[in-house]
Amino acid sequence: RLRLVESGGGSVQTGESLRLSCAASQSRVCMAWFRQAPGKEREWVAILYTNDGATVYPDSVKGRFTISRDNAKNTLYLQMNSLQPEDTAIYYCAAESRYGCRSTNYIYWGQGTQVTVSS
């Protein structure tokens, strides 16, 4: 089965940067990063269509976050710049969506990595 393992989380101050990594055993057309804060639903923050390299970001992170991949290593990255306290959440790597890459119906998920941004 497809396995995903996130790493790179940590604690930073407002305005600083962090780079998350997701080691994947296989690749899929839909690869994405999600996050979930306490009391809130899980939300997508970056989507990658691996077939053509297209990316999608919600307004909340657009211009600050960048999703990318290393094909040779089957590794997905999320570069996060200008971090804000509201970015604090557990971040998850996900792969394979049945109803489109922008849906939340992903099949494979990593264990999550904590990102904490202090003011």
Backbone torsions as a table, in degrees:
resi	resn	phi	psi	omega
1	ARG	NA	166.1	179.8
2	LEU	-78.6	129.3	178.8
3	ARG	-116.6	140.2	-179.7
4	LEU	-129.0	131.3	-180.0
5	VAL	-132.3	114.6	179.9
6	GLU	-87.6	155.7	174.9
7	SER	-159.6	166.6	177.1
8	GLY	103.5	-3.6	179.0
9	GLY	-69.8	168.0	-179.7
10	GLY	168.8	-169.1	179.9
11	SER	-110.5	130.1	179.1
12	VAL	-137.9	170.0	177.3
13	GLN	-98.7	161.4	179.6
14	THR	-52.5	132.5	178.7
15	GLY	94.6	-13.6	-179.3
16	GLU	-85.0	174.5	-176.9
17	SER	-118.4	159.7	179.1
18	LEU	-151.4	144.8	178.8
19	ARG	-122.5	119.4	178.9
20	LEU	-96.9	147.9	178.3
21	SER	-124.8	150.5	178.1
22	CYS	-137.1	108.8	178.4
23	ALA	-84.5	120.2	-177.7
24	ALA	-113.9	137.3	178.9
25	SER	-73.7	-25.7	178.9
26	GLN	-146.2	168.2	177.6
27	SER	-111.0	156.1	176.9
28	ARG	-137.7	164.5	-180.0
29	VAL	-60.0	-44.0	179.4
30	CYS	-100.4	118.8	174.9
31	MET	-128.9	136.6	-174.4
32	ALA	-151.4	163.5	172.1
33	TRP	-116.6	133.4	176.1
34	PHE	-122.2	165.3	173.5
35	ARG	-144.8	154.5	179.1
36	GLN	-143.2	122.5	176.6
37	ALA	-99.1	156.0	179.5
38	PRO	-54.4	130.9	178.4
39	GLY	80.5	0.9	179.9
40	LYS	-121.0	157.9	177.2
41	GLU	-74.8	155.6	176.5
42	ARG	-67.4	134.7	-178.8
43	GLU	-129.7	148.9	178.9
44	TRP	-81.9	143.8	179.2
45	VAL	-122.6	-13.5	178.5
46	ALA	-166.0	135.7	179.8
47	ILE	-129.1	138.9	177.9
48	LEU	-124.8	123.8	173.2
49	TYR	-91.1	101.9	-173.7
50	THR	-68.2	-16.7	180.0
51	ASN	-70.5	-31.5	-179.9
52	ASP	-132.3	-1.3	177.6
53	GLY	82.6	4.9	-180.0
54	ALA	-67.2	145.2	179.9
55	THR	-127.1	152.9	179.3
56	VAL	-137.2	137.8	179.0
57	TYR	-134.6	145.8	174.8
58	PRO	-77.5	162.0	-178.2
59	ASP	-59.3	-28.4	-177.1
60	SER	-63.3	-25.7	-177.8
61	VAL	-124.9	-6.8	-177.9
62	LYS	-58.0	132.0	-177.9
63	GLY	92.4	-14.5	-179.3
64	ARG	-115.1	-35.3	-178.4
65	PHE	-104.9	146.8	177.5
66	THR	-138.8	125.3	177.3
67	ILE	-99.3	139.3	179.9
68	SER	-152.1	174.3	-179.0
69	ARG	-144.5	155.2	172.7
70	ASP	-114.3	102.7	-175.9
71	ASN	-59.8	-42.1	-178.3
72	ALA	-62.2	-36.6	-177.8
73	LYS	-97.9	-2.1	-176.7
74	ASN	51.5	47.6	-178.7
75	THR	-120.5	132.9	178.6
76	LEU	-103.8	141.1	-179.1
77	TYR	-124.6	154.1	172.7
78	LEU	-135.3	107.3	176.9
79	GLN	-89.2	122.4	-177.9
80	MET	-117.3	117.1	179.6
81	ASN	-114.2	161.7	178.7
82	SER	48.9	49.2	-177.3
83	LEU	-63.4	144.1	-179.2
84	GLN	-124.2	158.1	179.9
85	PRO	-53.6	-35.1	179.6
86	GLU	-68.6	-8.1	176.1
87	ASP	-83.6	-7.8	179.6
88	THR	-61.3	123.8	-177.5
89	ALA	-179.8	174.0	171.2
90	ILE	-92.0	128.1	-177.8
91	TYR	-103.0	135.0	-177.5
92	TYR	-122.4	142.9	172.3
93	CYS	-95.3	139.7	-178.8
94	ALA	-139.9	154.9	180.0
95	ALA	-146.5	149.5	176.3
96	GLU	71.1	107.3	177.6
97	SER	-124.4	133.4	-178.3
98	ARG	-78.1	-38.7	-173.9
99	TYR	-104.7	28.6	178.9
100	GLY	111.0	147.1	-175.8
101	CYS	-65.9	-20.1	-179.2
102	ARG	-89.4	0.9	177.7
103	SER	-85.3	173.0	177.9
104	THR	-101.1	5.4	-176.8
105	ASN	-86.1	57.2	177.6
106	TYR	-84.3	147.5	-175.1
107	ILE	-89.9	-42.0	-176.9
108	TYR	-109.5	135.5	-178.0
109	TRP	-135.5	148.2	174.3
110	GLY	-84.6	-180.0	-177.7
111	GLN	-81.4	-14.9	179.1
112	GLY	95.9	151.6	176.5
113	THR	-138.6	133.5	-175.0
114	GLN	-79.6	133.4	174.6
115	VAL	-123.1	122.2	-179.6
116	THR	-123.3	124.6	-179.6
117	VAL	-116.4	118.1	-179.2
118	SER	-101.7	151.4	-179.9
119	SER	-92.0	NA	NA
